[in-house]
């Protein structure tokens, strides 16, 4: 890792006065966040645009109330102190879900891996300690004070510039190597991608209101053209790209998951296949790891664990690929979805909302998803770009064990802006379909259970709205009979998806009353507060479906499996098992794909025995609740 290095001598702490104050420093109030950046840039001789660009790529200038990121980074400069963050963070299990989700074989049991010893944390996870040494600022202040944090980040950049022999001064083009070192990446490609992203921010400019209500602006500098060869002076390793399948705009490393036979018909930790020749790839599933980066790599390289195609590191956006795209990973808890999807695990913890994701990871993830979507012709919408929490249970018995990541704190609106598909209105405010779209930072519904059951989570922006049985905040939340067969109400629990609609999801409108809108959701009307002055949903023009006129109700499925007559000899028939929900006459749901019933029979290590079974029965995917579902095309009619 290049984040380390000798402690700078006292001379490195002296302000580089030749840089002089920027125009922003002269006009920004000294007590504003903009003024804080300007003052720190002037104090340490760092170009203000470089300091702002680095901070934007780490935190988008947010302070997160002093809470740590998923890699233990604090403040706008993401100064890392993972030892403290690990000690303070709650840790939760992924739950009881069978990641394979295939009834044709026993549930996949998994092993737990221990968290890494904090004493062995790499330098990239201890930059706050170095910032304290270089700047002389107390570690507690670097964690808790925004101004101190920005000064500490500026001191680290100035130290890196000196160590690399770069010139002092205000020309951002001279600081490419220092920016690359700030990433903490230990390989050339990741450090380069990080620095490229920072300078892209500098070229294009950015402005936004932060989570503390501060307006910060970085004026565009389209002519900036840094010397990218400076990365050569960092002495970084060249990562093994091996069989990676990634766009050239990200740094990707090959860390393969094992395909290994154990005997007695058991093997792991994925299935070999021949996609897309054998089956189309229709979904991309977004997960969070619920583990640190090192633990994540330990798990995916264990043949007795489960698997996914890609892992993404929060600190710098580095990507590791584990399973070839042609093969089927065991990640989503639903075999139909696994067989037709790519799984992306993002370093993070859904129940720790202030354990936030960096902009670096959001950006590289979006680039990877764009690449995959283009490669497989996957629409960029929320019925194809799924959270793990949107994947349905396969049968009634599996619903309660399905995972709930990445959870209500994943910023879907920002993610889809990076994908180039922002959620914009396609119809007027009185349309018959709506797209959920709250304003992430300002929208802070109560969640409970992040640390202790029933205890309120820290206030935080959220992309999900809560659904009630009537147009009133005091009305009970809608019920999910799959999660609670006894008919109990849903709760405000951070892992409770029973009464939740998420950004980008689309629903048919059932009714409107004043500032309240009702949608069809899990076979019932579900109300959310949607005032015209501050809407949390926008109008959409989409196809919907409803039961055929002769049917009072239609069964709903968690997978689109073929009819029994489609199975050849030697392939056991898989049950077409309805979920406990019903789509009732008069209700409408937004339509996704129309697909044939399909089942991948792959229960042996020898792929010669694998078989894709396709039937004549057709299904529609629908946005049924928080999770998607499937209905038989023969049961419904589609409306424009």
C-alpha positions as CSV (number, residue, x, y, z in Angstrom):
1,X,0.0,0.0,0.0
2,X,1.3,3.5,-0.8
3,X,-0.8,5.2,1.9
4,X,2.1,4.7,4.2
5,X,5.4,6.4,4.3
6,X,7.7,8.2,6.7
7,X,6.3,10.9,8.9
8,X,7.1,14.3,7.3
9,X,9.6,16.5,9.0
10,X,8.5,19.7,10.6
11,X,9.3,21.6,7.4
12,X,6.5,19.8,5.7
13,X,4.0,21.3,8.1
14,X,4.8,24.9,7.1
15,X,2.2,26.6,4.9
16,X,3.2,26.8,1.2
17,X,2.5,30.4,0.9
18,X,3.4,30.6,-2.7
19,X,0.0,29.1,-3.6
20,X,-1.8,32.2,-2.3
21,X,-5.5,32.4,-1.5
22,X,-8.0,31.5,-4.2
23,X,-10.8,33.6,-5.5
24,X,-13.2,31.4,-3.6
25,X,-11.2,31.9,-0.4
26,X,-11.5,35.7,-0.8
27,X,-15.3,35.6,-1.3
28,X,-16.5,32.7,0.8
29,X,-17.4,33.4,4.5
30,X,-14.7,32.1,6.7
31,X,-17.2,30.1,8.8
32,X,-18.8,28.4,5.8
33,X,-17.8,25.0,4.5
34,X,-16.7,26.6,1.3
35,X,-14.5,29.0,3.3
36,X,-13.1,26.1,5.3
37,X,-11.9,24.4,2.1
38,X,-10.4,27.7,0.9
39,X,-8.6,28.4,4.1
40,X,-7.2,24.8,4.4
41,X,-6.0,25.0,0.7
42,X,-4.2,28.2,1.4
43,X,-2.7,27.0,4.6
44,X,-1.1,23.9,3.1
45,X,-0.5,25.2,-0.4
46,X,-2.9,22.7,-2.0
47,X,-4.9,24.0,-5.1
48,X,-8.4,24.6,-3.8
49,X,-9.9,22.7,-6.8
50,X,-7.8,19.6,-5.9
51,X,-8.9,19.7,-2.3
52,X,-12.5,20.1,-3.3
53,X,-12.2,17.4,-6.0
54,X,-10.7,14.8,-3.6
55,X,-13.3,15.5,-0.9
56,X,-16.2,15.3,-3.5
57,X,-15.0,11.9,-4.7
58,X,-14.8,10.7,-1.1
59,X,-17.9,12.2,0.5
60,X,-19.6,14.6,-1.9
61,X,-18.6,17.1,0.8
62,X,-20.9,15.6,3.4
63,X,-19.8,15.3,7.0
64,X,-22.3,12.5,8.0
65,X,-22.6,13.9,11.5
66,X,-19.1,12.6,12.4
67,X,-20.0,9.0,11.7
68,X,-17.6,6.7,9.9
69,X,-18.0,5.3,6.4
70,X,-18.0,1.5,5.7
71,X,-14.2,1.6,5.6
72,X,-13.9,3.7,8.7
73,X,-13.5,7.1,7.0
74,X,-14.5,10.2,8.8
75,X,-15.5,13.7,7.6
76,X,-15.5,15.3,4.2
77,X,-11.9,14.1,3.6
78,X,-12.7,10.5,4.5
79,X,-9.8,10.2,6.9
80,X,-9.7,6.6,7.9
81,X,-9.5,5.2,11.4
82,X,-10.9,1.7,10.9
83,X,-9.8,0.5,14.3
84,X,-12.1,2.9,16.0
85,X,-14.9,2.4,13.5
86,X,-14.8,-1.4,13.8
87,X,-14.9,-1.1,17.6
88,X,-18.0,1.1,17.5
89,X,-20.0,-0.4,14.6
90,X,-22.8,-2.9,15.1
91,X,-22.4,-6.1,13.1
92,X,-25.3,-8.1,11.8
93,X,-25.6,-11.5,10.1
94,X,-27.0,-11.8,6.6
95,X,-29.8,-14.0,7.9
96,X,-31.1,-17.5,7.1
97,X,-31.5,-17.2,3.3
98,X,-30.3,-20.1,1.1
99,X,-28.2,-18.1,-1.4
100,X,-28.7,-20.7,-4.1
101,X,-32.5,-20.8,-3.7
102,X,-32.8,-24.0,-5.6
103,X,-35.3,-26.6,-4.4
104,X,-33.6,-29.4,-6.4
105,X,-30.8,-29.7,-3.9
106,X,-30.4,-29.2,-0.1
107,X,-30.1,-25.7,1.2
108,X,-26.6,-24.3,0.9
109,X,-25.1,-24.0,4.4
110,X,-22.4,-21.4,4.8
111,X,-19.5,-20.9,7.1
112,X,-18.8,-17.7,9.1
113,X,-15.5,-15.9,8.7
114,X,-13.9,-13.9,11.5
115,X,-13.5,-10.2,11.2
116,X,-9.9,-9.2,10.5
117,X,-7.7,-8.3,13.5
118,X,-7.8,-4.5,13.8
119,X,-4.1,-4.6,14.5
120,X,-3.5,-5.9,11.0
121,X,-5.3,-3.1,9.2
122,X,-3.5,-1.8,6.1
123,X,-2.3,1.8,5.8
124,X,-5.2,2.8,3.6
125,X,-7.5,2.3,6.7
126,X,-5.3,4.4,9.0
127,X,-4.9,7.7,7.2
128,X,-6.5,9.7,10.2
129,X,-3.5,8.6,12.3
130,X,-1.1,9.9,9.7
131,X,-3.1,13.1,9.3
132,X,-2.7,13.7,13.0
133,X,1.0,13.2,12.8
134,X,1.5,15.4,9.8
135,X,-0.8,18.2,10.9
136,X,-0.4,18.1,14.7
137,X,-4.2,18.0,15.1
138,X,-5.6,15.7,17.7
139,X,-7.2,12.5,16.3
140,X,-10.5,13.2,18.1
141,X,-10.8,16.6,16.4
142,X,-10.0,15.1,13.0
143,X,-13.0,12.8,13.5
144,X,-15.4,15.2,15.0
145,X,-14.5,18.7,13.6
146,X,-15.3,19.4,9.9
147,X,-12.7,22.2,9.8
148,X,-10.0,20.0,11.4
149,X,-10.9,17.2,9.1
150,X,-10.5,19.3,6.0
151,X,-7.2,20.7,7.3
152,X,-6.0,17.1,8.0
153,X,-6.8,16.1,4.4
154,X,-5.0,19.1,3.0
155,X,-2.0,18.2,5.1
156,X,-1.9,14.7,3.7
157,X,-2.1,15.9,0.1
158,X,0.7,18.4,0.8
159,X,2.8,15.7,2.4
160,X,2.3,13.4,-0.6
161,X,3.3,16.1,-3.0
162,X,6.5,16.7,-1.1
163,X,7.3,13.0,-0.9
164,X,6.9,12.7,-4.7
165,X,9.1,15.7,-5.3
166,X,6.2,17.6,-6.9
167,X,6.3,21.4,-7.1
168,X,4.5,23.5,-4.6
169,X,1.9,25.9,-6.0
170,X,-1.6,26.4,-7.2
171,X,-1.5,24.6,-10.5
172,X,-3.7,21.5,-10.1
173,X,-2.0,19.8,-13.1
174,X,1.0,19.2,-10.9
175,X,-0.9,17.3,-8.3
176,X,-2.0,14.1,-10.1
177,X,0.4,11.9,-8.3
178,X,-0.5,13.2,-4.9
179,X,-4.2,12.7,-5.6
180,X,-3.5,9.1,-6.7
181,X,-1.6,8.5,-3.5
182,X,-4.4,9.9,-1.4
183,X,-6.6,7.1,-2.6
184,X,-4.6,4.6,-0.6
185,X,-4.8,2.1,-3.5
186,X,-2.0,-0.4,-3.7
187,X,-2.2,-1.0,-7.5
188,X,-1.6,1.3,-10.5
189,X,-5.0,0.9,-12.1
190,X,-7.0,1.8,-9.0
191,X,-4.8,4.8,-8.1
192,X,-5.1,6.0,-11.7
193,X,-8.8,5.5,-11.9
194,X,-9.2,7.4,-8.7
195,X,-7.1,10.3,-9.8
196,X,-8.8,10.4,-13.2
197,X,-12.2,10.7,-11.4
198,X,-11.0,13.6,-9.2
199,X,-9.7,15.5,-12.2
200,X,-13.0,14.7,-14.1
201,X,-14.8,16.4,-11.1
202,X,-12.4,19.4,-11.5
203,X,-12.9,19.6,-15.2
204,X,-16.7,19.5,-15.1
205,X,-17.2,21.3,-11.8
206,X,-19.8,20.4,-9.1
207,X,-22.2,22.2,-6.8
208,X,-24.6,20.8,-4.2
209,X,-26.1,21.4,-0.8
210,X,-24.5,19.1,1.8
211,X,-26.1,17.0,4.5
212,X,-25.4,19.9,6.9
213,X,-27.2,22.4,4.7
214,X,-24.0,24.0,3.4
215,X,-23.8,25.1,-0.3
216,X,-20.4,24.2,-1.8
217,X,-19.3,24.9,-5.4
218,X,-16.4,23.8,-7.5
219,X,-16.2,25.9,-10.6
220,X,-15.4,23.9,-13.8
221,X,-11.8,24.0,-15.2
222,X,-12.3,22.3,-18.6
223,X,-8.7,23.0,-19.7
224,X,-7.0,21.1,-16.8
225,X,-4.8,18.4,-18.2
226,X,-2.6,16.7,-15.5
227,X,0.5,14.6,-16.2
228,X,-0.8,11.0,-15.6
229,X,2.7,9.6,-15.7
230,X,3.2,10.8,-12.2
231,X,1.6,7.6,-11.0
232,X,4.7,5.7,-12.0
233,X,6.6,7.3,-9.1
234,X,4.3,5.7,-6.5
235,X,5.8,2.3,-6.8
236,X,2.5,0.4,-6.9
237,X,1.9,-3.2,-8.0
238,X,0.2,-4.2,-11.2
239,X,-3.0,-6.0,-10.4
240,X,-3.7,-9.4,-12.0
241,X,-6.6,-8.7,-14.4
242,X,-6.7,-12.4,-15.4
243,X,-10.2,-13.2,-16.8
244,X,-11.8,-9.9,-15.7
245,X,-14.7,-8.6,-17.7
246,X,-14.9,-4.9,-16.9
247,X,-15.1,-1.6,-18.7
248,X,-11.8,0.2,-19.3
249,X,-13.0,3.1,-17.1
250,X,-12.6,1.0,-13.9
251,X,-9.8,-0.8,-12.1
252,X,-10.6,-4.5,-12.0
253,X,-8.7,-7.4,-10.5
254,X,-9.2,-11.2,-10.9
255,X,-9.6,-12.9,-7.5
256,X,-11.4,-16.1,-8.5
257,X,-14.0,-18.0,-6.5
258,X,-13.2,-21.7,-6.4
259,X,-15.1,-24.3,-8.4
260,X,-14.3,-27.4,-6.4
261,X,-15.9,-30.8,-5.8
262,X,-16.1,-32.2,-2.3
263,X,-17.5,-35.6,-3.0
264,X,-20.9,-37.1,-2.2
265,X,-22.4,-34.9,-4.9
266,X,-21.4,-31.7,-3.1
267,X,-19.4,-28.9,-4.7
268,X,-18.9,-25.1,-4.6
269,X,-19.1,-22.3,-4.8
270,X,-20.9,-21.6,-8.1
271,X,-22.2,-23.4,-11.2
272,X,-20.4,-23.4,-14.5
273,X,-22.6,-22.4,-17.4
274,X,-22.6,-20.9,-20.9
275,X,-24.5,-17.7,-20.6
276,X,-25.9,-15.9,-22.7
277,X,-25.9,-18.8,-25.2
278,X,-27.6,-21.0,-22.6
279,X,-29.8,-18.4,-20.9
280,X,-30.2,-14.7,-21.2
281,X,-28.8,-12.4,-18.5
282,X,-31.7,-10.1,-17.5
283,X,-31.0,-8.7,-14.1
284,X,-28.2,-7.0,-12.1
285,X,-28.5,-7.5,-8.4
286,X,-27.0,-4.9,-6.0
287,X,-25.9,-6.2,-2.6
288,X,-23.9,-4.9,0.3
289,X,-21.4,-7.2,1.9
290,X,-22.2,-6.9,5.6
291,X,-18.5,-7.4,6.0
292,X,-15.2,-5.6,5.5
293,X,-13.3,-5.9,2.3
294,X,-10.8,-8.4,3.6
295,X,-13.5,-10.6,5.1
296,X,-15.5,-10.4,1.9
297,X,-12.5,-11.7,-0.1
298,X,-12.0,-14.5,2.5
299,X,-15.6,-15.6,2.1
300,X,-15.8,-15.6,-1.7
301,X,-12.6,-17.6,-1.9
302,X,-13.9,-20.3,0.4
303,X,-15.3,-23.2,-1.7
304,X,-17.8,-24.0,1.0
305,X,-19.3,-20.5,1.0
306,X,-21.4,-18.9,-1.7
307,X,-20.5,-16.5,-4.5
308,X,-21.1,-13.4,-6.6
309,X,-19.6,-12.0,-9.7
310,X,-18.0,-8.8,-8.4
311,X,-17.0,-7.1,-5.2
312,X,-16.5,-3.3,-4.9
313,X,-14.4,-1.6,-2.3
314,X,-15.7,1.5,-0.7
315,X,-12.5,3.5,-0.1
316,X,-11.4,3.8,-3.7
317,X,-14.0,2.0,-5.9
318,X,-11.6,-0.9,-6.7
319,X,-13.4,-3.9,-8.2
320,X,-12.6,-7.6,-7.9
321,X,-14.2,-10.1,-10.2
322,X,-14.7,-13.7,-8.8
323,X,-17.0,-15.6,-11.2
324,X,-17.0,-15.4,-15.0
325,X,-20.1,-13.8,-16.4
326,X,-20.9,-17.0,-18.3
327,X,-21.3,-18.9,-15.0
328,X,-24.0,-18.8,-12.4
329,X,-23.1,-17.4,-9.0
330,X,-25.1,-18.2,-5.8
331,X,-26.0,-14.8,-4.4
332,X,-29.7,-13.8,-4.6
333,X,-31.6,-16.5,-2.7
334,X,-33.7,-17.2,-5.8
335,X,-32.5,-19.8,-8.3
336,X,-34.5,-18.3,-11.2
337,X,-32.9,-14.9,-10.6
338,X,-29.4,-16.3,-10.0
339,X,-29.5,-18.2,-13.3
340,X,-30.3,-14.9,-15.1
341,X,-28.4,-12.3,-13.2
342,X,-25.1,-10.8,-12.3
343,X,-24.4,-10.1,-8.6
344,X,-22.5,-7.0,-7.3
345,X,-21.4,-7.0,-3.6
346,X,-20.6,-3.5,-2.3
347,X,-18.6,-3.1,0.9
348,X,-21.0,-1.9,3.4
349,X,-23.5,-2.5,6.3
350,X,-27.2,-1.7,5.6
351,X,-28.1,-1.3,9.3
352,X,-25.4,1.3,9.8
353,X,-26.8,4.2,7.8
354,X,-24.0,6.5,8.8
355,X,-21.5,3.9,7.7
356,X,-21.8,5.6,4.3
357,X,-20.8,4.6,0.8
358,X,-18.2,6.8,-1.0
359,X,-18.7,8.5,-4.2
360,X,-15.7,6.6,-5.6
361,X,-17.6,3.3,-5.1
362,X,-20.9,4.7,-6.5
363,X,-19.2,5.9,-9.6
364,X,-17.2,2.7,-10.4
365,X,-20.3,0.6,-9.7
366,X,-22.4,2.7,-12.1
367,X,-19.8,2.3,-14.8
368,X,-19.7,-1.5,-14.3
369,X,-23.5,-1.7,-14.4
370,X,-23.6,0.4,-17.6
371,X,-21.1,-1.9,-19.2
372,X,-23.1,-5.0,-18.1
373,X,-26.4,-3.5,-19.2
374,X,-25.0,-2.7,-22.7
375,X,-23.4,-6.1,-23.0
376,X,-26.6,-8.0,-22.2
377,X,-29.2,-5.5,-23.4
378,X,-30.5,-5.0,-19.9
379,X,-32.9,-2.1,-19.4
380,X,-31.7,0.5,-16.9
381,X,-34.7,0.5,-14.7
382,X,-35.7,-0.8,-11.2
383,X,-37.3,-4.0,-12.6
384,X,-33.9,-5.1,-14.0
385,X,-31.4,-3.3,-11.7
386,X,-32.6,-4.9,-8.4
387,X,-31.5,-4.6,-4.9
388,X,-31.2,-7.9,-3.1
389,X,-34.1,-6.6,-1.1
390,X,-36.2,-6.6,-4.3
391,X,-35.6,-10.2,-5.1
392,X,-38.7,-12.3,-4.3
393,X,-38.8,-15.4,-2.1
394,X,-39.1,-18.6,-4.2
395,X,-41.9,-20.1,-2.1
396,X,-44.0,-19.1,0.9
397,X,-41.5,-20.8,3.2
398,X,-38.6,-18.7,2.0
399,X,-40.1,-15.2,2.2
400,X,-39.2,-14.4,5.8
401,X,-35.5,-15.4,5.3
402,X,-34.9,-13.3,2.2
403,X,-32.1,-10.7,2.6
404,X,-32.9,-7.0,2.9
405,X,-29.7,-5.3,1.6
406,X,-28.7,-2.8,0.4
407,X,-31.6,-1.3,2.4
408,X,-33.3,2.0,2.6
409,X,-30.1,4.1,2.8
410,X,-28.7,3.1,-0.6
411,X,-29.1,6.3,-2.8
412,X,-30.9,4.9,-5.8
413,X,-31.6,8.4,-7.2
414,X,-27.9,9.3,-7.2
415,X,-27.0,5.9,-8.6
416,X,-29.3,6.2,-11.5
417,X,-28.1,9.7,-12.3
418,X,-24.6,8.2,-12.5
419,X,-26.1,5.5,-14.8
420,X,-27.4,8.2,-17.1
421,X,-31.0,7.3,-16.4
422,X,-32.3,9.8,-13.8
423,X,-35.9,9.3,-12.5
424,X,-37.7,12.1,-14.3
425,X,-41.4,12.6,-14.8
426,X,-42.8,11.0,-18.0
427,X,-46.4,12.0,-17.2
428,X,-48.3,14.7,-15.2
429,X,-48.9,14.9,-11.5
430,X,-52.3,13.2,-11.8
431,X,-51.0,10.3,-13.8
432,X,-52.3,6.7,-13.3
433,X,-48.7,5.5,-12.5
434,X,-46.1,7.0,-10.3
435,X,-42.3,6.6,-9.9
436,X,-41.2,6.8,-6.2
437,X,-38.6,9.6,-5.9
438,X,-38.2,11.3,-2.5
439,X,-35.4,13.9,-2.1
440,X,-32.8,11.7,-0.5
441,X,-31.1,14.1,1.9
442,X,-34.2,15.8,3.2
443,X,-36.3,12.6,3.3
444,X,-35.5,11.1,6.7
445,X,-38.2,8.7,7.9
446,X,-37.8,7.0,11.2
447,X,-36.2,3.6,11.2
448,X,-35.5,1.4,14.2
449,X,-33.2,-1.5,15.0
450,X,-29.9,-0.3,13.6
451,X,-28.2,-1.0,16.9
452,X,-30.9,-2.4,19.2
453,X,-34.3,-3.8,18.5
454,X,-36.9,-1.0,18.8
455,X,-34.3,1.7,19.2
456,X,-34.4,4.6,16.8
457,X,-31.7,4.7,14.1
458,X,-29.7,7.9,13.7
459,X,-31.6,10.4,11.4
460,X,-30.3,9.9,7.8
461,X,-31.4,10.4,4.2
462,X,-33.4,7.6,2.7
463,X,-34.7,6.6,-0.7
464,X,-37.7,4.7,0.6
465,X,-41.2,5.9,1.6
466,X,-43.4,4.2,4.2
467,X,-46.9,2.9,3.3
468,X,-50.0,3.1,5.5
469,X,-53.5,1.5,5.4
470,X,-55.2,4.9,5.3
471,X,-54.2,8.5,4.3
472,X,-52.8,9.4,7.7
473,X,-49.5,9.2,9.5
474,X,-51.3,7.7,12.5
475,X,-52.8,4.9,10.4
476,X,-51.2,1.4,10.7
477,X,-48.6,0.3,8.2
478,X,-49.8,-2.0,5.5
479,X,-49.4,-5.8,6.2
480,X,-47.2,-8.3,4.4
481,X,-48.8,-11.7,5.0
482,X,-45.7,-13.4,3.6
483,X,-43.5,-11.8,6.3
484,X,-46.2,-12.1,9.0
485,X,-48.6,-14.9,8.3
486,X,-50.4,-14.1,11.5
487,X,-51.6,-10.7,10.0
488,X,-49.6,-8.4,12.2
489,X,-48.8,-4.9,11.0
490,X,-45.5,-4.1,9.4
491,X,-43.0,-2.1,11.5
492,X,-40.4,0.7,11.2
493,X,-37.6,-1.8,11.5
494,X,-34.7,-1.1,9.2
495,X,-34.9,-4.7,7.9
496,X,-38.7,-4.7,7.5
497,X,-39.6,-4.4,3.8
498,X,-43.3,-5.1,4.4
499,X,-44.5,-1.5,4.0
500,X,-41.8,0.1,1.9
501,X,-41.6,1.5,-1.7
502,X,-38.2,2.5,-2.9
503,X,-36.8,5.2,-5.2
504,X,-37.3,4.3,-8.9
505,X,-39.9,1.7,-8.3
506,X,-43.2,2.2,-10.2
507,X,-46.7,1.5,-9.1
508,X,-50.3,2.0,-10.4
509,X,-52.2,4.6,-8.6
510,X,-55.3,3.3,-6.7
511,X,-56.6,6.6,-5.3
512,X,-55.7,10.2,-4.3
513,X,-56.9,12.2,-1.3
514,X,-55.4,15.6,-0.8
515,X,-51.7,15.3,-0.1
516,X,-51.9,11.5,0.0
517,X,-51.6,8.9,-2.8
518,X,-52.6,5.3,-2.7
519,X,-50.9,2.6,-4.8
520,X,-51.7,-1.1,-5.4
521,X,-49.2,-3.0,-3.3
522,X,-49.2,-6.6,-2.3
523,X,-52.9,-6.9,-3.2
524,X,-54.1,-3.9,-1.2
525,X,-54.2,-0.1,-1.2
526,X,-51.1,1.4,0.3
527,X,-51.0,5.1,1.1
528,X,-48.0,7.5,1.3
529,X,-47.8,11.2,2.0
530,X,-47.1,12.9,-1.3
531,X,-47.8,16.7,-1.1
532,X,-47.6,18.7,-4.3
533,X,-45.3,21.2,-2.7
534,X,-42.8,18.5,-1.7
535,X,-43.7,15.3,-3.7
536,X,-42.0,12.0,-3.0
537,X,-43.2,10.5,-6.3
538,X,-43.5,11.8,-9.9
539,X,-45.9,10.9,-12.7
540,X,-45.0,8.0,-15.1
541,X,-46.3,6.6,-18.3
542,X,-46.0,2.8,-18.1
543,X,-48.0,-0.3,-19.1
544,X,-50.0,-2.0,-16.3
545,X,-51.8,-5.3,-16.1
546,X,-54.9,-6.5,-14.3
547,X,-56.7,-9.9,-14.0
548,X,-58.7,-11.0,-16.9
549,X,-62.4,-10.1,-16.6
550,X,-63.4,-13.6,-15.8
551,X,-61.1,-13.9,-12.8
552,X,-61.7,-12.6,-9.3
553,X,-58.0,-13.2,-8.3
554,X,-54.7,-14.2,-9.8
555,X,-51.9,-16.2,-8.1
556,X,-48.5,-14.5,-7.7
557,X,-45.2,-16.3,-8.0
558,X,-41.6,-15.7,-6.9
559,X,-40.1,-17.4,-9.9
560,X,-41.2,-18.1,-13.5
561,X,-40.8,-21.9,-13.8
562,X,-42.1,-24.1,-16.7
563,X,-45.2,-26.2,-16.7
564,X,-44.7,-29.9,-15.8
565,X,-45.0,-31.1,-19.4
566,X,-41.9,-29.1,-20.4
567,X,-39.5,-31.2,-18.4
568,X,-37.5,-33.9,-20.3
569,X,-36.9,-37.4,-18.8
570,X,-34.2,-37.3,-16.1
571,X,-35.0,-33.7,-15.0
572,X,-37.2,-33.6,-11.9
573,X,-40.3,-31.4,-12.3
574,X,-40.0,-28.2,-10.2
575,X,-43.2,-27.1,-8.4
576,X,-44.9,-24.0,-9.8
577,X,-45.6,-22.8,-6.2
578,X,-47.7,-19.6,-5.7
579,X,-46.8,-17.1,-3.0
580,X,-49.4,-16.3,-0.3
581,X,-50.4,-13.1,-2.0
582,X,-53.2,-12.5,-4.5
583,X,-53.6,-10.0,-7.4
584,X,-57.3,-9.1,-7.1
585,X,-59.8,-8.0,-9.8
586,X,-59.6,-4.3,-10.4
587,X,-56.1,-3.9,-9.1
588,X,-53.3,-2.9,-11.5
589,X,-49.5,-3.4,-11.4
590,X,-46.7,-2.0,-13.6
591,X,-45.4,-4.5,-16.2
592,X,-41.8,-5.5,-16.7
593,X,-40.6,-8.3,-18.9
594,X,-42.7,-11.0,-20.6
595,X,-40.7,-14.2,-20.2
596,X,-41.2,-17.9,-20.9
597,X,-41.1,-20.3,-17.9
598,X,-37.5,-21.4,-17.5
599,X,-35.5,-23.6,-15.2
600,X,-31.7,-24.3,-15.1
601,X,-31.1,-27.9,-13.9
602,X,-27.6,-27.8,-12.6
603,X,-27.1,-30.1,-9.6
604,X,-23.9,-31.8,-10.5
605,X,-20.2,-30.8,-10.7
606,X,-20.0,-32.3,-14.2
607,X,-21.7,-29.8,-16.4
608,X,-22.7,-32.5,-18.9
609,X,-25.7,-33.1,-16.7
610,X,-26.9,-29.5,-16.8
611,X,-30.1,-28.7,-18.8
612,X,-32.1,-25.5,-19.4
613,X,-35.8,-26.3,-19.5
614,X,-38.2,-23.9,-21.2
615,X,-41.9,-24.1,-21.3
616,X,-44.8,-22.7,-23.3
617,X,-46.3,-20.9,-20.3
618,X,-45.4,-17.2,-20.4
619,X,-45.1,-14.9,-17.4
620,X,-45.0,-11.2,-16.7
621,X,-42.7,-9.7,-14.1
622,X,-44.5,-7.0,-12.1
623,X,-43.7,-4.5,-9.3
624,X,-45.9,-6.2,-6.8
625,X,-44.6,-4.9,-3.4
626,X,-41.2,-3.9,-2.3
627,X,-40.1,-7.0,-4.2
628,X,-40.9,-7.9,-7.8
629,X,-43.0,-10.9,-8.6
630,X,-44.3,-12.9,-11.5
631,X,-47.8,-13.7,-12.9
632,X,-48.9,-16.0,-15.7
633,X,-49.6,-14.1,-18.9
634,X,-52.7,-16.4,-19.4
635,X,-54.2,-14.9,-16.2
636,X,-54.0,-11.2,-17.0
637,X,-54.6,-8.6,-19.6
638,X,-52.2,-5.7,-20.3
639,X,-53.4,-2.1,-20.5
640,X,-51.6,0.8,-22.1
